[in-house]
Amino acid sequence: LDSSMMLRLHEQKNVIEMWANQIQTSSFSKLEILKVGSCNNLRQVFYLSAARALMHLQYLEIGNCLAMEEVVVKEEKKVVMKEENEAEDERRMNEILFPQLGHLELDNLPKLWSFFQ
C-alpha cells in the first residue's frame, strides 16, 4: 500500500491563488506529489510559508495555467520587523525550498516570469 500523499488540481477555472492564507504546517507536510493543470486564472501556487512546510514534496508539475506569473511568492509584511527578526528572516530566505524535490515540470505557462523571487 502506497502511503504517499498526492494533490491534483485540474481545470479549476475560478481558482486565482492556492493557499491564500497561511496553512497549518501539519495539513500538507506529508504531501509528496502536486500536479496543477489547466487552471487558467491561477496566478501563483505557494506563499513562501506554505512552500517551506512542504518538506516531503518530491514531484511538482504545473502546466497549461495561462495566468501563472510566479510559483512561490513572498507574503507581504504587515508589521515592521525588529532588526533581530530581519536577520532571521534573511537567513530563512536562503533556506532550500523543497529539499526532496526530484522532478519539476513547468509547461505552457506563458506569463510565468519567476519561480521564486
N, CA, C and O of each residue as an XYZ file, in Angstrom:
468
protein
N       0.850     -1.190      0.000
C       0.000      0.000      0.000
C       0.885      1.240      0.000
O       1.730      1.404      0.880
N       0.693      2.101     -0.974
C       1.470      3.326     -1.094
C       0.854      4.389     -0.194
O      -0.329      4.708     -0.317
N       1.649      4.928      0.696
C       1.135      5.920      1.638
C       1.487      7.345      1.238
O       1.287      8.268      2.028
N       2.008      7.546      0.028
C       2.367      8.896     -0.393
C       1.106      9.725     -0.609
O       0.064      9.215     -1.020
N       1.231     11.008     -0.322
C       0.113     11.924     -0.490
C       0.262     12.672     -1.801
O       1.342     13.163     -2.131
N      -0.839     12.755     -2.548
C      -0.846     13.461     -3.815
C      -2.023     14.419     -3.846
O      -3.106     14.104     -3.353
N      -1.805     15.596     -4.430
C      -2.872     16.562     -4.639
C      -2.854     16.930     -6.110
O      -1.811     17.280     -6.664
N      -4.019     16.847     -6.738
C      -4.136     17.196     -8.148
C      -5.225     18.245     -8.279
O      -6.367     18.026     -7.875
N      -4.867     19.378     -8.843
C      -5.811     20.459     -9.097
C      -5.867     20.631    -10.607
O      -4.874     21.009    -11.229
N      -7.022     20.357    -11.198
C      -7.129     20.344    -12.650
C      -8.415     21.031    -13.094
O      -9.489     20.777    -12.547
N      -8.294     21.897    -14.083
C      -9.424     22.607    -14.686
C     -10.285     23.332    -13.660
O     -11.514     23.278    -13.710
N      -9.624     24.006    -12.736
C     -10.329     24.835    -11.755
C     -10.261     26.279    -12.245
O      -9.355     27.026    -11.876
N     -11.209     26.657    -13.064
C     -11.158     27.942    -13.760
C     -11.329     29.154    -12.844
O     -10.901     30.250    -13.205
N     -11.937     28.987    -11.680
C     -12.177     30.118    -10.786
C     -11.109     30.289     -9.717
O     -11.161     31.249     -8.948
N     -10.150     29.387     -9.651
C      -9.093     29.481     -8.642
C      -8.063     30.506     -9.095
O      -7.500     30.390    -10.183
N      -7.816     31.514     -8.255
C      -6.839     32.560     -8.561
C      -5.538     32.312     -7.822
O      -4.460     32.550     -8.365
N      -5.627     31.834     -6.585
C      -4.418     31.507     -5.826
C      -4.697     30.324     -4.910
O      -5.803     30.152     -4.397
N      -3.660     29.515     -4.723
C      -3.750     28.378     -3.804
C      -3.121     28.799     -2.490
O      -2.224     29.643     -2.471
N      -3.574     28.230     -1.411
C      -3.010     28.527     -0.103
C      -2.906     30.033      0.105
O      -1.839     30.550      0.436
N      -4.022     30.735     -0.092
C      -4.035     32.187      0.049
C      -3.694     32.621      1.467
O      -3.079     33.668      1.669
N      -4.084     31.835      2.429
C      -3.739     32.120      3.820
C      -2.706     31.111      4.278
O      -2.535     30.053      3.672
N      -2.028     31.450      5.344
C      -1.011     30.539      5.866
C      -1.662     29.206      6.238
O      -2.657     29.171      6.962
N      -1.092     28.119      5.738
C      -1.661     26.802      6.015
C      -1.094     26.244      7.310
O      -0.028     26.653      7.768
N      -1.817     25.315      7.881
C      -1.288     24.573      9.016
C      -0.163     23.703      8.473
O      -0.363     22.963      7.510
N       1.004     23.783      9.075
C       2.131     23.026      8.548
C       1.864     21.532      8.553
O       2.395     20.810      7.709
N       1.061     21.060      9.474
C       0.776     19.627      9.520
C      -0.212     19.195      8.437
O      -0.268     18.015      8.089
N      -0.988     20.131      7.904
C      -2.010     19.785      6.924
C      -1.440     19.147      5.667
O      -1.982     18.158      5.175
N      -0.363     19.699      5.148
C       0.204     19.213      3.904
C       1.667     18.835      4.045
O       2.364     18.699      3.039
N       2.144     18.665      5.249
C       3.569     18.394      5.446
C       4.004     17.071      4.828
O       5.186     16.892      4.536
N       3.077     16.144      4.624
C       3.423     14.844      4.033
C       3.155     14.788      2.532
O       3.329     13.741      1.910
N       2.734     15.906      1.949
C       2.463     15.941      0.516
C       3.739     15.654     -0.262
O       4.760     16.311     -0.057
N       3.680     14.670     -1.153
C       4.840     14.274     -1.950
C       4.683     14.611     -3.424
O       5.675     14.836     -4.118
N       3.449     14.649     -3.909
C       3.196     14.877     -5.328
C       2.146     15.972     -5.465
O       1.080     15.894     -4.855
N       2.444     16.988     -6.262
C       1.492     18.054     -6.546
C       1.448     18.263     -8.052
O       2.467     18.529     -8.690
N       0.239     18.135     -8.609
C       0.032     18.357    -10.038
C      -1.036     19.425    -10.199
O      -2.145     19.288     -9.683
N      -0.699     20.482    -10.913
C      -1.617     21.580    -11.166
C      -1.699     21.749    -12.675
O      -0.674     21.917    -13.337
N      -2.910     21.707    -13.226
C      -3.035     21.825    -14.670
C      -4.325     22.478    -15.115
O      -5.381     22.281    -14.513
N      -4.226     23.251    -16.171
C      -5.379     23.872    -16.825
C      -6.221     24.704    -15.867
O      -7.450     24.691    -15.930
N      -5.549     25.422    -14.987
C      -6.212     26.371    -14.082
C      -5.891     27.760    -14.628
O      -4.931     28.397    -14.196
N      -6.690     28.218    -15.567
C      -6.324     29.376    -16.378
C      -6.314     30.710    -15.654
O      -5.761     31.672    -16.187
N      -6.893     30.818    -14.477
C      -6.854     32.071    -13.723
C      -5.872     32.035    -12.561
O      -5.702     33.037    -11.868
N      -5.230     30.909    -12.341
C      -4.285     30.756    -11.232
C      -3.024     31.565    -11.512
O      -2.365     31.364    -12.532
N      -2.688     32.490    -10.595
C      -1.527     33.372    -10.781
C      -0.305     32.921    -10.004
O       0.821     33.236    -10.388
N      -0.506     32.188     -8.915
C       0.601     31.693     -8.099
C       0.168     30.406     -7.423
O      -1.024     30.130     -7.292
N       1.160     29.611     -6.991
C       0.836     28.335     -6.357
C       1.044     28.390     -4.854
O       0.162     27.987     -4.096
N       2.200     28.884     -4.406
C       2.533     28.848     -2.984
C       2.911     30.223     -2.467
O       3.541     31.015     -3.168
N       2.519     30.496     -1.231
C       3.200     31.535     -0.475
C       4.413     30.869      0.153
O       4.422     29.656      0.361
N       5.421     31.648      0.450
C       6.680     31.120      0.959
C       6.469     30.252      2.199
O       7.093     29.198      2.326
N       5.606     30.677      3.106
C       5.376     29.892      4.329
C       4.804     28.515      4.004
O       5.164     27.530      4.647
N       3.927     28.439      3.026
C       3.364     27.146      2.621
C       4.426     26.291      1.947
O       4.501     25.086      2.190
N       5.245     26.902      1.105
C       6.310     26.159      0.416
C       7.291     25.563      1.419
O       7.750     24.434      1.246
N       7.611     26.316      2.463
C       8.533     25.812      3.492
C       7.967     24.596      4.221
O       8.722     23.748      4.696
N       6.655     24.511      4.308
C       6.024     23.399      5.026
C       6.060     22.100      4.226
O       5.853     21.025      4.789
N       6.315     22.183      2.934
C       6.280     21.003      2.068
C       7.650     20.343      1.993
O       8.276     20.294      0.934
N       8.096     19.846      3.117
C       9.434     19.254      3.225
C       9.559     17.920      2.496
O      10.675     17.480      2.218
N       8.448     17.271      2.181
C       8.490     15.951      1.551
C       8.083     15.979      0.081
O       7.978     14.929     -0.553
N       7.852     17.179     -0.467
C       7.440     17.272     -1.866
C       8.544     16.740     -2.770
O       9.675     17.226     -2.738
N       8.206     15.741     -3.575
C       9.175     15.101     -4.464
C       8.885     15.370     -5.932
O       9.788     15.301     -6.765
N       7.646     15.675     -6.254
C       7.223     15.782     -7.646
C       6.308     16.991     -7.766
O       5.271     17.052     -7.107
N       6.680     17.949     -8.597
C       5.873     19.146     -8.816
C       5.696     19.340    -10.309
O       6.667     19.474    -11.055
N       4.458     19.353    -10.728
C       4.132     19.515    -12.146
C       3.088     20.614    -12.273
O       2.024     20.540    -11.657
N       3.389     21.633    -13.070
C       2.461     22.734    -13.302
C       2.406     22.960    -14.806
O       3.441     23.153    -15.444
N       1.210     22.938    -15.373
C       1.100     23.117    -16.814
C      -0.221     23.718    -17.241
O      -1.244     23.572    -16.571
N      -0.175     24.391    -18.364
C      -1.369     24.945    -19.000
C      -2.156     25.870    -18.082
O      -3.387     25.857    -18.077
N      -1.441     26.666    -17.314
C      -2.057     27.681    -16.455
C      -1.702     29.027    -17.082
O      -0.613     29.555    -16.855
N      -2.608     29.567    -17.855
C      -2.296     30.696    -18.724
C      -2.022     32.001    -17.989
O      -1.373     32.884    -18.548
N      -2.495     32.153    -16.756
C      -2.271     33.384    -15.994
C      -1.128     33.261    -14.989
O      -0.802     34.238    -14.315
N      -0.514     32.090    -14.873
C       0.537     31.838    -13.873
C       1.699     32.811    -14.056
O       2.304     32.877    -15.126
N       2.007     33.569    -12.992
C       3.107     34.528    -13.018
C       4.283     34.084    -12.161
O       5.438     34.258    -12.550
N       3.996     33.512    -10.997
C       5.039     33.061    -10.077
C       4.603     31.747     -9.447
O       3.411     31.503     -9.259
N       5.567     30.909     -9.124
C       5.240     29.664     -8.441
C       5.233     29.900     -6.933
O       4.263     29.545     -6.263
N       6.293     30.489     -6.390
C       6.392     30.781     -4.959
C       6.485     32.292     -4.788
O       7.327     32.938     -5.411
N       5.624     32.858     -3.947
C       5.646     34.298     -3.692
C       5.830     34.563     -2.202
O       5.398     33.778     -1.358
N       6.473     35.674     -1.896
C       6.661     36.085     -0.501
C       5.388     36.747      0.005
O       4.711     37.467     -0.729
N       5.072     36.494      1.267
C       3.949     37.183      1.893
C       4.317     38.648      2.075
O       5.481     38.990      2.283
N       3.320     39.493      1.993
C       3.545     40.909      2.263
C       3.762     41.076      3.761
O       3.063     40.461      4.566
N       4.720     41.900      4.131
C       4.969     42.143      5.555
C       4.007     43.220      6.031
O       4.000     44.339      5.517
N       3.196     42.866      7.020
C       2.184     43.785      7.519
C       2.651     44.558      8.747
O       2.099     45.607      9.079
N       3.666     44.034      9.412
C       4.166     44.660     10.629
C       5.645     44.951     10.433
O       6.375     44.118      9.896
N       6.095     46.127     10.865
C       7.515     46.444     10.777
C       8.268     45.503     11.704
O       7.931     45.364     12.880
N       9.285     44.865     11.161
C      10.038     43.874     11.940
C      11.184     44.546     12.686
O      11.722     45.559     12.240
N      11.549     43.968     13.829
C      12.712     44.427     14.573
C      13.962     43.931     13.875
O      13.898     42.987     13.087
N      15.112     44.560     14.155
C      16.358     44.198     13.478
C      16.718     42.733     13.640
O      17.139     42.095     12.675
N      16.563     42.180     14.845
C      16.930     40.776     15.040
C      16.023     39.850     14.235
O      16.466     38.797     13.775
N      14.761     40.231     14.062
C      13.851     39.431     13.247
C      14.195     39.541     11.764
O      13.981     38.594     11.007
N      14.721     40.679     11.347
C      15.131     40.841      9.956
C      16.270     39.894      9.616
O      16.293     39.320      8.528
N      17.218     39.724     10.535
C      18.334     38.808     10.304
C      17.823     37.376     10.192
O      18.277     36.623      9.331
N      16.893     36.999     11.046
C      16.304     35.656     10.988
C      15.549     35.465      9.680
O      15.636     34.406      9.059
N      14.809     36.488      9.258
C      14.063     36.411      8.007
C      15.014     36.243      6.821
O      14.736     35.472      5.903
N      16.132     36.964      6.844
C      17.129     36.849      5.773
C      17.720     35.441      5.740
O      17.908     34.876      4.662
N      18.010     34.874      6.899
C      18.544     33.519      6.960
C      17.537     32.520      6.393
O      17.907     31.619      5.639
N      16.281     32.679      6.753
C      15.245     31.765      6.265
C      15.018     31.909      4.765
O      14.629     30.945      4.106
N      15.254     33.097      4.219
C      15.106     33.296      2.776
C      16.113     32.449      2.012
O      15.861     32.062      0.871
N      17.254     32.158      2.636
C      18.302     31.394      1.978
C      18.154     29.887      2.167
O      18.954     29.120      1.630
N      17.150     29.454      2.916
C      16.921     28.024      3.101
C      16.438     27.401      1.797
O      15.772     28.052      0.993
N      16.780     26.152      1.605
C      16.371     25.440      0.405
C      14.896     25.071      0.511
O      14.457     24.489      1.503
N      14.144     25.415     -0.518
C      12.748     25.003     -0.596
C      12.690     23.629     -1.250
O      13.489     23.323     -2.135
N      11.764     22.821     -0.823
C      11.526     21.502     -1.404
C      12.800     20.648     -1.439
O      13.251     20.272     -2.521
N      13.378     20.341     -0.293
C      14.649     19.607     -0.265
C      14.577     18.198     -0.853
O      15.615     17.630     -1.192
N      13.389     17.623     -0.983
C      13.241     16.273     -1.533
C      12.855     16.276     -3.013
O      12.708     15.214     -3.618
N      12.692     17.463     -3.596
C      12.192     17.563     -4.969
C      13.145     16.907     -5.957
O      14.318     17.270     -6.042
N      12.628     15.941     -6.697
C      13.423     15.247     -7.705
C      12.895     15.470     -9.109
O      13.600     15.215    -10.084
N      11.651     15.948     -9.224
C      11.046     16.172    -10.536
C      10.305     17.501    -10.517
O       9.434     17.723     -9.676
N      10.653     18.375    -11.439
C       9.975     19.659    -11.609
C       9.638     19.799    -13.077
O      10.517     19.725    -13.936
N       8.363     20.004    -13.362
C       7.933     20.179    -14.746
C       7.055     21.417    -14.830
O       6.013     21.493    -14.179
N       7.476     22.380    -15.630
C       6.723     23.601    -15.882
C       6.470     23.648    -17.380
O       7.416     23.655    -18.168
N       5.200     23.679    -17.784
C       4.885     23.581    -19.204
C       3.723     24.500    -19.559
O       2.713     24.544    -18.858
N       3.880     25.227    -20.649
C       2.851     26.118    -21.178
C       2.328     27.077    -20.109
O       1.146     27.077    -19.766
N       3.242     27.885    -19.601
C       2.931     28.932    -18.622
C       3.393     30.255    -19.235
O       4.434     30.779    -18.839
N       2.642     30.804    -20.192
C       3.125     31.934    -20.985
C       3.399     33.215    -20.201
O       4.180     34.048    -20.662
N       2.786     33.399    -19.039
C       3.013     34.619    -18.252
C       3.987     34.416    -17.099
O       4.236     35.346    -16.331
N       4.538     33.221    -16.968
C       5.469     32.934    -15.872
C       6.732     33.768    -16.026
O       7.389     33.725    -17.067
N       7.072     34.530    -14.982
C       8.295     35.330    -15.020
C       9.228     34.984    -13.872
O      10.379     35.418    -13.863
N       8.749     34.205    -12.895
C       9.606     33.867    -11.764
C       9.129     32.578    -11.102
O       7.930     32.359    -10.930
N      10.090     31.728    -10.734
C       9.754     30.584     -9.889
C       9.671     31.061     -8.447
O       8.711     30.756     -7.739
N      10.674     31.807     -8.018
C      10.693     32.411     -6.681
C      11.632     33.598     -6.708
O      12.781     33.477     -7.132
N      11.153     34.735     -6.261
C      11.991     35.929     -6.249
C      12.061     36.485     -4.857
O      12.722     37.498     -4.629
